[in-house]
């Protein structure tokens, strides 16, 4: 191991952070740990820089010197002088990670060689295995530790930090935690973008850092739709299209503008690849990100089903690794013309991998009830790993781009109740006998 190369790489990581903090900080602080910085001064600067970033303060040589202490001013200047460009920052960080792991492995190997007893050698061997496990990303927890962790969480009086949606019926049934991947699916022009924007604004209003990645909708349309929502300004879309705002509309637009600085909602376009989406999440430290829509994301693969499969797996892995709630909007395969059928999660377009990867799936479709309002919608929780399935009726106001809860009609409740009443209980089949198994296989049993 070249200690000089390790030392130079540590300086280069710090220098790169100071050159391009907005682009690099998120990914560096996600992957790097203090142990990767063997040099005491570099480790101290890294920890100071991370504190600055976590507190959402600007990261530059002045703030870093103030945080680390005046004694480090010269060291900071040397780091920047030794780093003419930040283009290779992640390569420098990989050198630090590899060198740190190798150093730890060598230390444990040396402890085994110099051990005076079998017990001390075995202890060093176990530490060696733990180091290898951590370097590979494998995590472990025993049953005792799992129960202890559960009890600690139950004794913690901090309220649960589940994602809220702004619809009481949905909040009561869907418990989404950081690191989960979900899908909002609907046919074209059913309102899935409007519903996602409504969710995004509400979550940002409640203090989450939310991103909305639009892969097809222009800025003007996104702005008009958001200003039409009742929770934002409630300016009817026709008035915006005609540029004929009333005095009341102007007043509400002004109020929305004054409030906008408090809403941590960020919209992005031309963000087509998985690495670009990952970079956006890290750079803006997003708690939640909506992607409109997943079939437009670019990924490797020859056939469409292969491409969408890679997209789904990539987004699911990204959510877990970054601790961000990733919500992909998805098209569904439309029913045959004239057919009146309720879509299911099996109708997600071009890949069943979305159904497998998603922790939750919301299906949005027109309300089939004859007594439903003209713009009635059904929002169905078609998959919910951490809770129950549910179906709720919504009313969609196109001029306001707003969904609101709609109590189901009497006939809808009567029909659903009758369907439950008529449902026959299923009897579990009797287990087959050994003779039946042999007959089914067309010969004798293989044992």
Protein Blocks (a to p, Z undefined) as FASTA:
>chain_A
ZZklmmmmmmmmmmmmmmmmmlmmmmmmmmpcfklmmblklmmmmmmmmmmmmnopacdf
klmmmmnopklmmmmmmmmmmmmbfklmmmmmmmmmmmmmmmmmmmmmmmmmmpcbfklm
mmmmmmmmmmmmmmnopacddfklmmmmmmmmmmpmbdcfbdcehiaklmmmmccdehia
cdddddehiopmmmmmmmmmmmmmnopacddddfkbcfklmmmmmmmpmklnopafklmm
nopacfklmmmmmmmmmmmmmpccdddehilbfklmmmmmmmnopabdcdddfklpcced
jblmlmmmmmmmmmmmmmmmnopacddddddddddehiacdddfklpghiaklmmmpmbd
cdddddfbfkbcfkbccdddfbdfkbccddddddddfklopacdddddfklmmmmmmmmm
mpccddddddddfklmmmmnopacfZZ
